[in-house]
Amino acid sequence: MVKKILRTVYRHIGTEPAGIFLCNFAIMSVIYCLCRIIFFLANKSYFPDMTFGHFITLLKSGVQFDISALAYINSLYLFMQIIPFRFRYNRIYQNIAKWIFVVTNSIAVIANCVDTVYFRFTNRRTTNTVFSEFQNENNILQIVIHGIFEYWYISLLVIALTVGIYKLYRFPKIAGKQKFTLRRGIIFYSAHTLLMCGFIYATVIGMRGGAGAGTRPITLSNANQYVNKSDETAIVLNTPFCIIRTLGKQIYVNPKYFDSEDRMAGIYSPEHHPHPDGEFKPLNVVIFILESFGKEYSGFFNKHLDNGTYAGYTPFLDSLYAEGLTFTYSYSNGRKSIDAMPSILSSIPMFIEPYILTPYSTNEISGIASVLKEKGYYSAFFHGAPNGSMGFQAYAKSAGFDDYFGLSEYGNKNLDGMWAVWDEEFLQFYATKMGELRQPFVTSVFTATSHHPFRIPQRYEGKFPEGDQPIHKCVGYTDYALRQFFKTMSQYEWYSNTLFVLTADHTNQTTHKEYFTDLNGYSVPILFYHPGSDLKGLDTLPVQQIDIMPAILGYLNYDRPYFAFGQDIFNTDRKDKFAVSYNNRLYQFIQNDYFMQFDGQEIKSVYNYKSDIFLQNNLVSPERERETEQHGMEIKLKAVIQQYIERMIENRLK
């Protein structure tokens, strides 16, 4: 009897298009699970504390996100299979349905596979901003072709999975033509209409991630409830879901932590009203933004690594760090190149999404260039890539830079074959151009060679240590290019009248365990160097990219009001100094000895980041009295978040 029932069910599933939809949906669910496993194995070094049991938990937790993504992606295919009409059984119709299924799902699987590699550069799943991020690049095809060959194993995986989708696809078994009667017609249309309603209801539940009026549609932040560390959300999530869920979304919603502007401003305000002790110092200002120069690559900051034998890859910069003011705890405010310019040059951090890609990127803003223009400064920004690349030229203009020098101004030569001019040549061009500029000036340069695909000029092959990662030889090359740059710069008579500031846009490939943490994934050098001055030392103050602009103005004794989310490190009480970032749907906040992660509603973790470098001992304690340092950090962070969001929405950034 049971076998007979099962055979009957199987026969109906095999002949019913709606039943075949379930079979093909199940096939895709298995493929998504396989993609998740491959993603983890390919990036296993980024999750050094992962246990088998916890990974299984993450694997199971990802199912609801897979179902949601598949429900969206296959909504057209589902509709074709459940509409209550007999033409669904036509062979041509089913062939069309198959190709819709294969093409849409193959695109989604390709996105998942690409993120297996791209995650290493961003430490998170890709969202819809990727379409805006690269919209100004004119070498995308070249980059894609290069990536196909460089990451050949991912290319083979893509081919295997798309072929698998095609081969594993199930067709309904089309029965011979049956005689149509009125009674049969009424039963058929009634039953299939009810079936269609049932499938639509189930699909909506799948898209939302659950049933019930009190269930809110799942978003990217829901992944945080299953993870121990925020980077692990990339295992739980899938790329199609992340892209779909961020399409057309309002980036910022005012959290309204404070109902009084004055109370909020009393805790934190981005409006600065300096009162310098001395007269304004019209020093030239030169700001380096080094592509992918994580602090891990420096021997100066890591003398403890490898049992004290670690030399790093930046011998010149290490010597420069010893001659200037730098910091034990210094951080970027984002994980992408497009996060760096707003942070460094306008003191605008990255919260939720890169500022350049938000609807608020047309807001009026200020920056180091426009602020110093009030003191008669000339300003210029330099980047050796094609003009318009990464939106840098547009941002430089909105931030007040007088001129932009890109590939068009340099001349189409000495290219690295992928992105831009080799750093050595372009930094010499930069130095030479500054010799022609009207003083005082503020300039900034964004280097390019230490970028994927991690090439160096052929004449230098074998000159720099290969290290453990492809980027290491590029870091060594750019360090050498900086040495040549400073040799040229030191010949100018105004060299000693120049403040040099150096940082990186973000971190990149990592080798040592302590740099895989949520905090040190943002660890970049920040250096202030004024030749011949007493601006020296290694400070333990927590410093971030958004502090660079106010610090420059503080050092110059700038005496007018200005806007910056960062703090003037030269004129801020040490106990009030903080650093902030946004990592995988969590706000990260450092003050004094503590590192806190906050999801917008509650504190998720607190660590003593100085003694607990691997962030293993979570000190969060909701039961403790509210008059604690933990509570004070939460209040300060809430003020920062609300100030940022309110001013972004209301266009009050200057």
Secondary structure, 3 states (H helix, E strand, C coil): CHHHHHHHHHHHHHHCHHHHHHHHHHHHHHHHHHHHHHHHHHCHHHCCCCCHHHHHHHHHHCHHHHHHHHHHHCHHHHHHHHCCCHHHHCHHHHHHHHHHHHHHHHHHHHHHHHHHHHHHHHCCCCCCCHHHHCCCCCCHHHHHHHHHHHCHHHHHHHHHHHHHHHHHCCCCCCCCCCCCCHHHHHHHHHHHHHHHHHHHHHHHHHHHCCCCCCCCCCCHHHHHHHCCCHHHHHHHCCHHHHHHHHCCCCCCCCCCCCCCHHHHHHHCCCEECCCCCCCCCCCEEEEEEECCCCHHHECCCCCCHHHHCCCECCHHHHHHHCCCEEECCEECCCCCHHHHHHHHHHCCCCCCCCHHHCCCCCCCECCHHHHHHCCCCEEEEEECCCCCHHHHHHHHHHCCCCEEECHHHHCCCCECCCCCECHHHHHHHHHHHHCCCCCCEEEEEECCCCCCCCCCCHHHCCCCCCCCCCHHHHHHHHHHHHHHHHHHHCCCCCHHHEEEEEEECCCCCCCCHHHHCCCHHHECCEEEECCCCCCCEEECCCEEHHHHHHHHHHHCCCCCCEECCCCCCCCCCHHHCEEEEEECCEEEEEECCEEEEECCCCEEEEEECCCCCCCCCCCCCCCCCCCCHHHHHHHHHHHHHHHHHHHHHCCCEC
